[in-house]
Amino acid sequence: MQNESNEAYRYGSFYRVETMQDGKWYMVNYPENTFEKFPYFNDMGYTLDPKEMVTQQFSIETYGLYLPAGNYRLTKTFLSPFSAGNEITLSVPFEVIGEN
């Protein structure tokens, strides 16, 4: 992720996983105890400064997700602590081929 703006944004380690069904994106539900088992998996805790670039890794297996073959995307939200309501959503698509 690269912040090409002049404004800092806050984000966390949490990603939404979405699946494409009938031309629309729908959120994939995490197992019920995911956030209890992984309390750091949330939407806060990090700052992406202006012009900064960071890399995060996401493992579907770590969080107990089963994804059948299909089209998906990881979606992350960034919030500006300085501009009220300034939110940016970033998504990256991927495809699962065969069984996960």
PLY file of the C-alpha trace (Angstrom):
ply
format ascii 1.0
element vertex 100
property float x
property float y
property float z
element edge 99
property int vertex1
property int vertex2
end_header
0.00 0.00 0.00
1.37 3.38 -0.90
0.08 6.72 0.34
0.63 9.16 -2.50
-1.25 11.96 -0.72
-0.04 14.66 1.64
-2.25 13.35 4.44
-1.68 10.55 6.97
-4.23 7.72 7.18
-4.99 5.22 9.93
-5.61 1.55 9.29
-5.39 -1.84 10.97
-4.53 -5.43 10.15
-8.18 -6.27 9.33
-9.21 -7.08 5.76
-12.71 -7.78 4.53
-12.91 -10.74 2.18
-15.65 -10.33 -0.40
-17.02 -12.75 -2.98
-18.58 -11.95 -6.34
-22.09 -13.42 -6.67
-24.42 -12.54 -9.55
-22.38 -9.44 -10.42
-22.33 -8.03 -6.85
-19.76 -8.14 -4.04
-20.77 -9.76 -0.73
-18.76 -9.97 2.49
-17.48 -13.41 3.50
-18.12 -14.03 7.20
-15.20 -14.96 9.41
-15.68 -17.83 11.88
-17.47 -16.69 15.05
-14.41 -16.77 17.33
-11.95 -15.11 14.92
-11.76 -11.76 16.72
-11.51 -13.46 20.11
-8.62 -15.65 18.93
-6.91 -12.77 17.06
-7.59 -9.55 19.03
-4.99 -7.66 16.95
-7.06 -8.35 13.79
-8.89 -5.01 13.85
-9.25 -1.71 11.99
-6.87 0.38 14.09
-3.33 0.67 15.29
-1.24 1.83 12.34
-0.57 5.12 10.56
0.33 5.35 6.89
2.21 8.62 6.60
2.28 10.78 3.46
4.43 9.23 0.70
4.96 6.09 2.82
4.71 2.57 1.40
3.97 -0.55 3.50
3.34 -4.21 2.77
0.95 -6.46 4.68
0.45 -10.18 4.29
-2.91 -11.88 4.70
-3.41 -15.62 5.17
-6.87 -17.06 4.63
-5.86 -20.23 6.48
-4.76 -18.29 9.59
-8.30 -16.98 10.10
-10.06 -20.27 9.33
-11.71 -19.21 6.09
-12.79 -21.76 3.51
-13.15 -20.28 0.03
-14.59 -22.44 -2.73
-13.56 -21.74 -6.32
-14.65 -18.27 -7.38
-13.78 -14.58 -7.64
-12.90 -12.67 -4.49
-11.28 -9.48 -3.31
-9.53 -8.25 -0.18
-10.82 -4.86 0.94
-9.17 -2.49 3.41
-10.40 0.85 4.75
-8.19 3.83 5.59
-9.37 6.74 7.75
-7.99 10.25 7.89
-7.62 11.43 11.50
-7.55 15.04 10.30
-10.40 15.26 7.77
-13.75 14.27 9.28
-15.37 11.55 7.21
-12.44 11.16 4.82
-12.34 7.41 4.22
-10.60 5.52 1.43
-11.34 1.92 0.51
-8.76 -0.14 -1.35
-9.53 -3.54 -2.91
-7.45 -6.13 -4.70
-9.14 -8.97 -6.62
-8.05 -12.60 -6.65
-9.39 -15.90 -7.92
-9.59 -19.26 -6.17
-9.22 -22.14 -8.59
-10.22 -25.57 -7.32
-10.66 -26.35 -3.63
-9.09 -24.25 -0.85
0 1
1 2
2 3
3 4
4 5
5 6
6 7
7 8
8 9
9 10
10 11
11 12
12 13
13 14
14 15
15 16
16 17
17 18
18 19
19 20
20 21
21 22
22 23
23 24
24 25
25 26
26 27
27 28
28 29
29 30
30 31
31 32
32 33
33 34
34 35
35 36
36 37
37 38
38 39
39 40
40 41
41 42
42 43
43 44
44 45
45 46
46 47
47 48
48 49
49 50
50 51
51 52
52 53
53 54
54 55
55 56
56 57
57 58
58 59
59 60
60 61
61 62
62 63
63 64
64 65
65 66
66 67
67 68
68 69
69 70
70 71
71 72
72 73
73 74
74 75
75 76
76 77
77 78
78 79
79 80
80 81
81 82
82 83
83 84
84 85
85 86
86 87
87 88
88 89
89 90
90 91
91 92
92 93
93 94
94 95
95 96
96 97
97 98
98 99
